[in-house]
Amino acid sequence: MHGALRDPQLDMAKQKRFAHLYELTKAEAEEYARDMAMEATLLVKLFPHLSDSFDRDELPISFLLKVGSERADKPKATPKPKPKSVRKRK
């Protein structure tokens, strides 16, 4: 019922007003996620036995589906064309 009483123009004004805060928060969250990933990588390098401490078959299905969909969405790397020699350009 509260959704019907809301003014859409007021919501748009709030979104515009706080857009910069949203962008700052988003950038901070992305940096935090990168830091956590780097820390996990460093921990595995420092303690190699940690990489063997889990079984990939025991990972949650939701995690496996998300990883699989991200891999499918990632574009394949295409080789860059080699620069042509001066003779071939002419």
C-alpha positions, 0 to 999 in steps of 0.5 A: 500500500505504501508503494501506491502513496509514493510520489514518483517525482519525489523518488526521482529527485532523491535519486538525482540528489544522492547520485554522487553518494551512490557512485562514491559508495559503489566505487568504495565497495569495488575497491574493498572487494579488490582488496579482499580478493588480493588478500585472499590471494596473498594468504594462499601464497603464504599458506599453500596448504589453504588451497587444498583445504576445500573440495570444489565438489562441495561448493554451493550450487548457487556459487557454481552457477554464478561462476559458470555464468560469469565465464560464459558472459566473458568475451573471448580474448581475440588476438591483436593483429600484427602490425604490417610491415612498411612494404605490405602497407603500400 
